[in-house]
Amino acid sequence: MACFERACSALYLEEPDRVPLFEMHISTWIAKKLLGRDPIAYNIPLILDLQVKGRPNIDAAVAAELEKLARIIGLDFIRVPYGRNPKTRVEKVGAEKWIINGASCTWRSETLWRDDWTFNRDIDTKSVIESVKLEIERYESGEKDYIFSVLRRLVKKLKGRVFLTFDSDGSWGPIVSNPPLLRCVLKWMYTDPSVPKRLIDAYTDLAVKIGVQAIEEGADAVLMCVDYGYSRGTWMSPEFFRRFVKPALERQCNAFKNAGGFAILHSDGNISGILDDVVEAGIDAYQGIDVEAGMDLSAVKRRYGEELCLIGNVDPRVIDYGSPEDLISEVKRCIEQAAYGGGYVLSASANVSANKNADNFLLMCKAVRKYGRYRCDRS
């Protein structure tokens, strides 16, 4: 089977020739070992430095590198990033600090953070909703067309050969990725519930527009990166999830599927308490199944395996620190718990952006090809 056919077979809950392979993110350390040089894809500090220098064609370089990494690793899916805004103003002011469009940002813990995003910062409700509406206006005017630049390049070369996903979510992703906004939204759910409702509706309006266009441009699925949970549970009660978030998730799933794509949800954390509602909202696949947060792959397979493709659950700690024997056992565990009957894709349970063990990462990819094969005779 070709990569694309294998991925589609799993998403349709069928048995392909073998378990497909997906990865959310490849760390710069692993990519450097595979490429023999510093990578551009996944390397935000380098991309910012190139923007400071006025380097042209960054998106073309990222697309070419993603294609090469997928080929080296044997990925069946490529998660396509947004293109770079050519009008972004970037100034480097420290070893890991930049001024981006006037905002001070620091690279730490493998993430780019705005320095004014302190957890206790107050958020003005009116200004945050107006800022989302402004983003919608910019999108509708064509000002944000650059976000599809990498996608268009990969569609041109790989459409129908490798399965392409593109990120878009408004149900929770933009909130959980902004710590001061997250704190305020969780408070507003109690004190002023109309505000989070209007905010999530606005974010979802934009997410639907972007996701539908991505499918029209050639993406095969929209990846909704939401992180509804953390290590001990969900950010909100199941009741509040159903009240504030589930309608937005359902709207996104309907829009993306009606446009001809798959709706794939990525969430870190333990989301057992809301998983019934997440599945009911209409997702085609659930990526993550966070083993570090206590998510049980075998239990999720038993409960949802006939209606949902499962992606993930390899423990990132084993990838980084385990012996080769430990890693092969971990891959076998995931295959044994979730591959039966089809509808399973192997990946790490959380992205490996900070992992440095390239040998184990490659061993995981080889192991799924060796141990993830289905029987030829399925009668």
N, C-alpha and C positions, 0 to 999 in steps of 0.2 A: 504494500500500500504506500502511496505517497503521503507526505506529512499532512496535507490538507484533508485527504480522505480519512486518514486515521483519526484526526482530531474530530471531524464531523461525526464519525461512527460512534466515538465515545460520548459526544454531546447528545446524540440521538439515543443513548442508553443501549447501544449495541456493542458487540465484541469485535474490535478490529483485529488485525494480525497480531498486534502486541499493545501493551499499555502505552499510550502516548506520553510525551514529556513536555512539560511547561515550566517556565521559571519567571517569576515576577521581575526580578532584578538580579543582575550579575555584578558582584562587587568589583571595584576597580583593581583590587589585588589579583583576583582570579582572572579577570579579563586581560590584565597586563601579562600574566604568565602565558595565556593562550595566544596572545597576539605578538608577544615579544617586544612590546613597547607600551607606553602609557596610552590607555584607551581614551577616546572622546565620549563615546556613548556611556551613560551612567556616571560620568565624571563631571559633576556640576562645577567644582572649583576650576578645572581646566577650561571648561566652556566659558565661564565668566572671564577668565584671563584672556582667552582668545577674543572675546567680545571687546575687552579693554583695548586690545591691539588692533581691532577693526578687521579681524579675520573674516573673509567672505566664505560662503558655501559651507558653513558649519553643519547645516541640516543634511547636505549631500554626504558629508563625511560620516555623520551619525548613521544615516541609512545604510551606507556601504558597510560600516562596521557591524551593525546589527545583523545584516545578512551573513557576513563572514563568521561571526560568533555562533549564529544558529547552525551554520554548516559544520563548524568545528565540533560543537557540542552535540549536535544531532537533535536540536529542538524541533518539535512539531508546531509550536506556537511562537509567534513573536509579539511581545507587548510593545506597541508603537508609541513613542513619546510625542508630546507636542513639539512643533517647530519653534524656533526662536524668533522673538519679535525683533526685526531689524532696526526698529526705532528705540529699543531699550538703551538707556544711558547707564553705563557701568564705569565706575572708578574704583581702583583698588587702593585701599587705605591701610592694609595690614596683611600679615601672612595669611590669614583666613577670614578677612573682613573686606567687604565691598560696600560702596554706596550705589544702590540700584534705583534709578528714577527718584533720587533724593532720599531714599530710605536706607538706613544703616542695617546691614545684614551680616551674620556671622555663620560660618560653617562649623558645626560641632555635632558629634554623635551621628555622623553620616547624613546630616540634614541641614538645609539652609534655613536659618531662623532670622526673622526680623527682630532687631534688638529692642524694639518697643512693644513686642508681644509678650510682656510679662503677664504672669497668670492673673494677677490682681488688677490689671489695668481695666478701667471702666470703658464701656462701649456705649456710644450714643445710638439708640435704636433707629432713629430716623436716618442717620447718616449711613449706617451699614446697609439698610434696605435700599436706599437711594444709590449706593455704590454698585449693588447688584443690578439694579435697573439700568445704570449707566453701562455696565458690561454688556447687557443685552442689546442696548442701542448700538454699541460699538460692533458687536457681532453682526447685527442686522445690516449695518452700513458697509460691511466687508472689511472693517478695520482689523478684525482678528483672523482673517483668512490664513495668515501665516501658520496657525496652529496645525494645519493639515499638510504642511510642507513635507515632513518626513513620511507621513502616510502615503502621499501621492507617489513618492519615489519608490516605496516598497511595493505598492499596488502594481505599479508599472512593471516591476521585475518579478514579483513573486505571487501575484494573484492566482489562486487556484492551485498553488504548489505548497505554500506554507500558510497556516491559519493565522490571520492578523487580528489582533485586538486593539482597541483604542479606548482610552479612559474618558468617562463622563459620568458624573454623579452630582446630584443636588440634594439628595435626601438627607445626607449627614456628613459626607466627606469634607466639604468646605468648612464645616463647623468644627469637626474633631481635629482638623489640621491647624486650627487657629486657637491656641490655648485660652487667651482672654475671652474670645467669642464663645468657646465651649462653656466656660464658667458662667457667662452671662445667660446663655440660652438655657442651661439647666436650671438656673434661678428663675428666668422668665416663665418657664413651663408652669411654675407655681404662682408667680406674682402677677404676670401679665401674659396669659397664654395666647392672646391674639398675635403677639409679636413673633414668637418662634414659628407660628403657623404661616404668617405672611413672609417671613424670611425664607423658610424652607420652600414655600411655593415659588418664590422668586428664583432661588437657586435651581429648583427643578425645571422651571421654564427654560433657563439657559442650558441646563444639562440635556434636556430633551432636544433642543435645537442643535446642539453640538453633536450629540450621539447619532441623531437621525442623519445629519449631513455626513458624518464619518462613514456610516453604512452606505450612503449613496456614493461616497467617494471610493468605496471598495473594501472597507473594514468588514470582517466577517462577524465580529461580536463587539459589543460595548462592555468594557470592564468597569463595573461600578465599585470604586475603592471607598469603602464606607467606615470600616473599623467601628462597628456598633458596640464592641465590647473591649474590655481590658482583662488583666490577669484574673480578676475575681468575679467577673460578671459583666453585665451590660451597663452602659452609661445611664440608662433610665429604666423604669419599671416596664414590664410588658404592657401594662395599661397605657402608659405614656407613649410607648413605641407605636401601639395601634392608633393612638389619637393623633400624633404629630408626624410620624415618619412613614408608617406603612402606606398611607395613601400616595405619598410621593414616590415611594419605591414601586408601587403598583403602576402608577402612571408612566414611570420610566420603562418598566418591563413591557408594558403594552405598546408603547411607542417604538421601542427598538425592535421588538419582534414583528410588529406590523410593517416596519420598514424593511424586513427581510433578514435581520441579524439575530444573533443569540444575545441573551441578557445574562452576563456572568457577574456574580457578586464576589468581591474579595472583602473579607473581614478578619482582622486579628481579634484576639480576645475570646473569652468564653461567652458564646451567644446561645447556649442551649435553651435559655429561658424564653427566647423570642424566635427560635428557629422555625417553629410551626407557622408563625405569621410571615416570616421571611419567605418560606417556601410557598405559602398561600398567595403571596403577592405576585408570584409568577416567574421567579428566576429559573433559568435553565441549568445553571451550575453554581456551585459554591466552592470558591477557592480559598484555601487557608486551612481551616479545620485545625485550629491552633493547639498543637499538642502541648506547648509550654503553658498554655492557659487551662489545660485540663480537658480539652475537647477529645472525645473518644471516637476514633474513626469507625471502629466496628459497630458501635451503637448508632452512629449517624447513618451508616450503610444499611443497617437492619431497618431503621425507621423510614428513611427517605430514598433508598436505593432504586425503587421502582419509579420514581418521579423526578429524580435530580441527579445530574452528573456531579461527582465529587472530584475535587482537584486538590492534592496536597498531602499534608500530614507528616512528611519526613522531618524529623527533629533537627533543626539547624545546629543545635549543640553537638549532635553526633557528627554532622558534616564537618564542623570546625575542629572538634576535639577528640572524636572517636577514632579507634583503630580501624584499619580497612575491614577487619572482620565484623566490628561493631556496625559499620555503615552498611555492609551487605545484609546483615541481619535486619537492620532497620528498613531497608528497601523491601526485603522479603516480607516483613511484617505488614507493611502498607499494602503490598500486592495481595497477600493472603486475606487481609481484612476487607478489601474494597474492590478488587478487580473482578471477582466472580460475577458472571452475568453481564459484564460490560459496564459502561458508564463510569469509568474511573480514569483519571489522568494523574500521573505522578509529578509532584513538585515538592519543594520545601514548604513547611506549614506556615512560615513567615519568610519574607524576602531575605536573601542572603547578602544584603548590601554591605554588611560589616564582616562577612566571613573571609578568611584569608587562606583556607586550606584548599588550594586548587586541585591537588591530587585526589582528595576525597570527593570534591564536587564532580570531577570527571569520572571517578569510580562509580558514583551514584548514577550518572548518565549511562555508563556502560552496563551497570547492573540491571537497569530496567530493560535494556535491550536483550539481556541474557535471560533474566528470570520472569520477565513480563509477557512472554509469548503465550498466546492462546492456542488451544489444540486446533490442529487443521481439520479434524473430523468433529463437527459440532452436531452430528445427528444424535 
